[in-house]
Amino acid sequence: MQELRKDFPVLNREVDGKKVIYFDNAATSLKPQIVIDAVNEYYSEGTANIHRGIHKLSEEASIKYEKAHDKLSEFFGAKKEEFILTKNATEAINSVMYSLFIGDFFQKGDKILLTEMEHHANLVPWQLLERKGIVKLEFVGLNKDFTLNMKELEEKIDSKTKLVSVAHASNTVATINPVKEIGKIAKDNKSLFLIDGAQSAPHTEVNFKKLNADFFAFAGHKMLGPSGTGGLIAKKELLEKLEPFQYGGSMIHSVEFHKSSWNELPWKFEAGTPHITGMIGLGKAVEYLNKVGMEKIRKHEKELTKYALEKMQEIPSVKLYCPKDEEKQAGIILFEAKNIEAHDLALTLDEFANIAVRSGMHCAEPLVSKINPKGLDRASFYLYNTKEEIDELVKALNTITESFK
């Protein structure tokens, strides 16, 4: 662990003699030196656009980009034609919504089934279709332990349900949803199935072929990659039928004044100059993750989560909102402290102990506001975090909550 932590420059930073403790990984991850170096190398040694020039710099950049594309497809168990680079999971989900919308996939009276734990990125796009009067949104509730009510899901899905779209793991209550089971239910109902994998892809092995999913969205910046990276993985036969939602350079095969034809997959859905350095950096990020091993990462995070759950539940003034079971949840703990507002607590942790946590609605306002209208705090872990850092969080929380009595 100590050797691994040396790969992340931010962890060496000190403020007032204290090292940074980064527990905001559900928002974005820190970057290892191998990713930083890859980005710097592109800008310092060979900046050029891809798939356009025949000069040496463009050829070199194109090769690096293509190799990264291949690495990512392989990492997710997908065909190259099924992997589309986006700037984040939000853009990936929006691209599905717009492609289905302009392709007239939905008819008036159709339904989309979501859950109450969805991130805004897997809620707000679908609201557009409801505002247009095309579909009705329905929501599956949660059990008392914050797990998904599967009985309710089975009751609500019917012949009118054209799409089921769920988070693989919640970014708030941390619940890991049984996506393979949900996918089978969706397929049996002849519904399309989309998985928001923003909180799962960085932390556990994902094999697209085994998920029973039509679409899988993820955020590269949460899995050691540069900011502005993410992706959409979708079944080839669907991508061939769907209309692209962005038009311009790269995604075309030929253009006339009054009509155009589209490029082959996956370039059909990658319009304009892509985030070249982002893809190259993300390729290095998955190299790093493969080297560490996704099974080891998940095992490490379960150990951290179990430890944090035990220690934080011993603090009298702190209340947790999650399944409280490391097998059923991601490495995320949503919590509040009695008599302290979420932003005040986060700010105090930062100034008092140099601990970074997230506070507020966490882009999941319908669920979080139901628990606490003023917001909650969230600590989220990744492969470079340690039990010693959790001890520091617990120690700081004890001190802060005692002072607010």
WOPE-V446589 format. One line per field, one symbol per residue. ss: DSSP state (@ for helix, = for strand, . for the rest). psi: psi as a letter, one per 40 degrees, with the letter a starting at -180 (. if undefined). burial: 1 if it has 16 or more other ideal C-beta (glycine too) atoms within 10 Angstrom, else 0. A space follows every 10 residues. Layout:
ss: ???
psi: ???
burial: ???
This chain:
ss: .@@@@...@@ @@.==..==. ==.=...... ..@@@@@@@@ @@@@@..... .....@@@@@ @@@@@@@@@@ @@@@@....@ @@====..@@ @@@@@@@@@@ @@.......= =====....@ @@.@@@@@@@ @...====== .=.....=.@ @@@@@@.... =======.=. ....==..@@ @@@@@@@@.. .=====.... .......@@@ ....=====@ @@.......= ====.@@@@@ @......... .====....= ==....@@@. .....@@@@@ @@@@@@@@@@ @@.@@@@@@@ @@@@@@@@@@ @@.....=== ........=. .======..= .@@@@@@@@@ @@@.==.=== ....@@@@@@ @....===== ......@@@@ @@@@@@@@@@ @@@..
psi: dddddeegdd eehihfehih hhffdddiii hidddddddd ddddefhiii fdieiddddd dddddddddd dddddefiid eehhhieidd dddddddddd deefdiihei ihhaieeiid dfdddddddd deedihhihh aiideeihgd ddddddhade hehhhihdhi eceehhigdd ddddddddef iihhhhfded deeihhhdde efidihiihd eefeiiifia ihhihddddd diiieiiaid eidihideii iiiiieddeg iahigddddd dddddddddd ddhddddddd dddddddddd ddeehdehhi giefhedeii fhhhiihheh iddddddddd ddefhhiiia efffdddddd dheeiiihhh iadeiidddd dddddddddd ddee.
burial: 0000001100 1000000001 1111111111 1100110110 0100000111 1000000100 1101100110 1110110100 1111111111 1111111111 1000110001 1111111111 1110110010 0001100111 0100011110 0110011001 1111111111 1111111110 0110110010 1111111111 1111110100 1111111111 1111110111 1111100010 0111100001 1100000000 0110111111 1001111111 1111111110 0101001101 1101111110 1100101111 1111110111 1111111001 0101110111 0011111111 1111001100 0100111111 1111110011 0111011101 10000
